[in-house]
Amino acid sequence: MNASVSTPHIAAIVNPRSGGGATGRSWRLIAAGLEAELGPVRAHFTSSPSTPRYLPATELTREALKAGAQLVIAVGGDGTINEVMNGFFENGVAINPDAHIAILNTGTGGDFRKTFDLPPELEGCIKRIGQGTTKQIDLGLLTFTSADGGEGTRYFNNIASFGLSGEVVRTINRAKYSKIFGGAFAFFWATLKASFFYKTKPVRIVTDAGFDETMNVGVCAVANGMFFGGGMMIAPTAVPDDGLFDITIMRDTTFSDMLSGGGSMRDGTHVNGPKVLTLRARSVTATPVGPDPVLLDVDGEGPGRLPARFDILPAAITLRC
């Protein structure tokens, strides 16, 4: 490797398919805005969609960090941001602990940025990146069961959940026309469609704080951030740098609950409902009780199913926000 390859620089990991392809179509304008604020930026484009076994943005991030990137900007949706976060690590070790990550959300969801009150418009978000303010945040480490029955691992920066949300993410990732109308509509449509057919499943949930119960789970969210599902405030008191997960469990959830409860999830007041339980813990294990699979949703992607373990990694990465 020659010296020029490992020169410190800024890298952008770009998912041109995010936002229904709008990111790719707008990249020249996005790049001009980034370079006006930050100086030269080396762009790396994902060339294929992600799969449970191949995360293209993760691989590009690892390559960029090994080549000397000191700031990596994730340009895409929540799934792309998650992949880039994963790329900061290899074999469980940070590639460059001094490197920073920034996010430029151009995708369908935009949930992670809301916890940090990052502007929804690109110009404002780019200016925030340019200000250089940093914050060390926690990450979650998920150990789960992959589709082939083997064990998989994945970091998550925002929320990992299971139950109905796992069905929803598969519905939305198969959808085409729903994304045309924006993230909030896409998630609302997918939630109604999935919840109409979904039946709660018994899951044993155990935490390091002493909680151990088996219950019929509608949705269980293990949260580092506050929002998921296109703007639903599933964990209103979550703080991404306190060394704890906020866990929200919705029990015995019915289709009518989803119809009547959507508004309260928009402002976080659903946590006061009789079917909702909230906990805090550093680690969680979830094991299905019965033959039916219980699917996972990890920052808007569906990597596998239960059984799974969730562990908090305090101050694991530096976010420029």
RAJO-V373973 format. One record per helix or strand. SS is the DSSP state (@ for helix, = for strand). FROM is the first residue (numbers start at 0). TO is the last residue. If there is no record, write none. Layout:
ss: [SS;SS]
from: [FROM;FROM]
to: [TO;TO]
This chain:
ss: [=;@;@;=;=;=;@;=;@;=;=;=;@;@;=;=;=;@;@;@;=;=;=;=;=;@;@;=;=;=;=;=]
from: [8;17;26;41;50;53;55;68;77;88;92;99;110;121;133;150;158;163;176;182;200;211;227;231;244;254;268;275;282;294;300;304]
to: [13;24;37;44;50;53;65;75;86;89;93;104;114;130;144;155;162;173;180;196;206;222;227;231;250;266;271;280;287;297;300;319]
